[in-house]
Amino acid sequence: MAASHLLRLGKVKGKNGILNALKHNKRILQAERGTSGNIDPFRTPFNYSLTNTDTAEQIDRHTKVLLVQAGIDKPRINQVMALEIIFSLPVDRHEQDTQPFFKDCLEWVKQQIPGVLLSFDVHLDESAPHAHALILPLVNNKMQGNQIMGGKGNLLRLINQFHLDVARYYGLSRNETKRLTSNDKEFIEKQILLKLNTDPVMKSIIWPCVRDAIHNDPLPYAQLLGIEQTRQSTKEKRRSFLAIMTSKGKGKETNAI
């Protein structure tokens, strides 16, 4: 069977949510630059952007200008400030040219997702080649993040549409959603967190958001990290599962991807 692709749609919230997401995507968070964890610093120079070369701060300032021009001086506390879409190739695609696939992903975002595309960054320094598309959900001078996001039905529609428009032309199968039992979900979640045990992301200001997203839907992260999704007996490593889940890292708890 052809390898599956990954398409994940998430919300970015909080006053500094966009800036924090940009800093992660552009690999400028100091806590993520270590030699341990899942980010390979020797491969980071191979990452690339398909939008522009602006810094995270420049894009964040541009976003604030757009909001002011739309008459939005003070967004609500729980406002969805951005939507982030993650596209991923299988772990065995590192030796291939990734640009054609991700360029098609970029064009697909422009056609299918309303709003202002802020950035499109491709990461080649982790297990699977993947890209982050960050969109400001500003439509007709109104922030419409929740409406664009929709529910699970909308995500399934987008996954199916992306497969028809892009993924199938690269030999990728549709990423079927698995129905997990609570035990299976906990097992996969545990494997992800154990793999991230030494990853600098756990000390990042975005860790609480990443931790919550993993808990809600662990499968995309298992695929992204190249983790086997089969149950097998394992011994507890280093920190306990409870300790990992209750850790807050060094940052404030914000709502982002």
C-alpha positions in Angstrom: 0.0 0.0 0.0 1.3 3.5 -0.8 2.6 5.5 2.1 0.1 7.9 3.7 0.4 11.6 4.0 -0.5 13.7 7.0 -2.7 16.7 7.0 -3.5 18.3 10.4 -5.4 21.5 11.0 -5.0 23.3 14.3 -5.7 26.6 16.1 -3.2 29.2 17.3 -4.5 31.3 20.3 -3.1 33.8 22.7 -1.7 37.3 22.4 1.8 36.0 21.3 0.5 32.8 19.7 1.4 33.8 16.2 4.9 35.0 17.1 5.6 31.8 19.1 4.4 29.6 16.3 6.6 31.6 13.8 9.6 31.3 16.1 9.2 27.5 16.2 8.6 27.1 12.5 11.6 29.3 11.7 13.8 27.5 14.3 14.8 30.5 16.3 13.7 29.4 19.7 16.9 28.9 21.7 15.5 26.0 23.7 15.0 24.0 20.5 18.6 24.4 19.3 20.1 21.6 21.4 21.8 18.5 20.0 19.3 16.2 21.8 15.7 15.5 20.9 14.1 15.1 17.5 15.4 18.2 15.8 18.7 17.5 14.1 20.7 20.8 14.2 23.0 19.6 11.4 20.0 19.3 9.1 18.3 22.5 10.1 20.2 24.5 7.5 18.4 22.4 4.9 15.0 23.8 6.0 13.4 26.3 3.6 10.5 28.7 3.3 8.2 28.9 0.2 6.7 32.3 1.0 9.3 34.9 2.0 12.5 35.5 3.9 10.9 37.9 6.5 11.7 37.2 10.2 9.2 36.0 12.7 9.1 39.5 14.2 8.5 41.1 10.8 5.6 38.8 10.0 4.1 39.3 13.4 4.2 43.1 13.0 2.6 42.8 9.6 -0.1 40.7 11.1 -0.8 43.4 13.8 -1.0 46.0 11.0 -3.6 44.0 9.1 -5.7 43.6 12.2 -5.6 47.3 13.0 -6.5 48.1 9.4 -9.5 45.8 9.8 -10.6 47.7 12.9 -9.5 44.9 15.3 -7.4 46.7 18.0 -7.9 44.3 20.8 -8.7 40.7 19.8 -10.7 38.7 22.3 -8.8 36.7 24.9 -9.9 33.4 23.4 -9.7 34.6 19.8 -8.3 32.1 17.2 -5.4 34.2 16.0 -4.2 31.8 13.3 -4.8 28.4 11.8 -1.9 26.1 11.2 -1.9 23.3 8.7 0.8 20.6 8.8 1.6 18.6 5.7 4.0 15.6 5.9 5.7 13.1 3.7 6.7 9.6 4.9 9.9 9.2 6.8 11.6 7.6 3.8 11.3 10.6 1.5 14.3 12.5 2.9 16.5 11.4 -0.1 14.0 12.8 -2.6 13.4 16.3 -3.8 10.6 17.6 -1.5 10.0 20.9 -3.2 7.5 19.8 -5.9 5.2 18.2 -3.3 5.3 21.1 -0.8 4.9 23.7 -3.6 1.7 21.9 -4.6 0.7 22.0 -0.9 1.3 25.7 -0.9 -0.9 26.3 -3.9 -3.6 24.0 -2.4 -3.7 26.2 0.8 -4.1 29.3 -1.3 -7.0 27.8 -3.1 -8.8 26.0 -0.3 -8.2 28.0 3.0 -9.6 31.5 3.3 -7.6 34.2 5.0 -4.1 35.6 4.7 -1.2 33.2 4.3 1.5 34.4 6.7 4.2 31.7 6.2 4.9 28.3 4.7 8.0 26.7 6.2 9.4 23.3 5.4 11.3 21.2 8.0 13.8 18.6 6.9 15.5 18.3 10.3 13.1 15.9 11.9 12.0 12.3 11.3 9.6 13.1 8.5 9.8 15.9 6.0 6.9 18.2 6.8 5.7 21.8 6.3 3.8 24.3 8.5 1.4 26.7 6.8 0.3 29.6 9.0 -2.9 31.5 8.1 -4.4 34.6 9.5 -8.2 33.9 9.4 -9.0 37.5 8.5 -11.9 37.5 6.0 -13.9 40.6 5.1 -12.3 42.4 8.0 -13.5 39.8 10.5 -11.6 37.0 12.3 -13.3 33.8 11.3 -11.0 31.1 12.7 -13.7 28.9 14.2 -15.8 29.1 11.1 -12.9 28.1 8.8 -11.8 25.4 11.2 -15.2 23.8 11.4 -15.5 20.4 13.1 -14.2 16.9 12.4 -16.4 16.6 9.4 -14.7 19.6 7.8 -11.2 18.2 8.6 -12.2 14.9 6.9 -13.5 16.8 3.9 -10.2 18.7 3.6 -8.2 15.4 3.9 -10.2 13.9 1.1 -9.9 17.0 -1.0 -6.2 17.2 -0.5 -5.8 13.6 -1.5 -7.7 14.1 -4.7 -6.0 17.4 -5.5 -2.4 16.7 -4.5 -1.4 13.6 -2.5 -2.5 10.8 -5.0 -0.2 12.3 -7.6 2.8 11.6 -5.4 1.9 8.0 -4.7 0.4 8.7 -1.3 -2.7 7.0 0.1 -5.4 8.8 2.0 -4.5 9.0 5.7 -7.4 6.9 7.2 -8.4 7.9 10.7 -8.2 5.0 13.1 -10.7 4.5 15.9 -8.6 4.0 19.0 -9.7 2.4 22.2 -8.8 4.4 25.3 -6.0 1.9 26.0 -4.5 2.2 22.5 -4.7 5.9 22.6 -2.9 6.0 26.0 -0.2 3.6 24.7 0.5 5.7 21.6 0.5 8.9 23.6 2.9 7.4 26.1 5.3 6.4 23.3 5.3 9.9 21.8 6.0 11.5 25.2 8.8 9.1 26.0 10.4 9.9 22.6 10.1 13.6 23.4 11.6 13.1 26.9 14.9 14.7 25.9 13.5 16.9 23.2 14.0 20.7 23.8 10.4 21.3 22.9 9.5 20.2 26.5 11.3 23.2 27.8 9.8 25.5 25.2 7.1 28.1 25.9 4.8 26.2 23.5 5.1 22.8 25.3 1.7 23.1 27.1 0.0 23.5 23.8 1.9 20.7 22.1 1.2 18.4 25.1 -2.5 19.1 24.9 -2.6 18.5 21.2 -0.9 15.2 21.5 -3.4 14.1 24.2 -6.3 15.1 22.0 -5.1 13.3 18.9 -1.8 11.3 19.2 -1.9 9.6 15.8 -0.5 12.5 13.6 2.3 13.0 16.0 3.2 9.3 16.1 3.4 9.4 12.3 5.4 12.6 12.3 8.0 11.1 14.7 8.2 7.7 13.0 6.7 5.9 16.0 5.3 2.4 15.5 1.6 2.3 16.3 1.5 -1.3 17.5 1.1 -2.2 21.2 4.0 -4.0 22.8 5.2 -4.4 26.4 7.7 -1.6 27.4 9.3 -0.7 30.6 9.0 2.8 32.0 11.9 5.0 31.0 13.4 7.8 33.1 10.4 10.1 33.9 7.0 8.6 34.6 4.1 9.1 32.2 2.3 11.2 34.8 5.3 13.4 35.4 5.6 14.1 31.6 1.9 14.8 31.2 1.8 17.3 34.2 5.1 19.1 33.2 4.7 22.7 32.1 8.1 23.4 30.7 9.4 26.8 31.3 6.8 28.9 29.6 3.3 30.1 30.3 0.3 28.0 29.4 -1.0 29.4 26.1 -3.3 27.9 23.5 -1.5 27.2 20.2 -0.8 24.2 18.0 
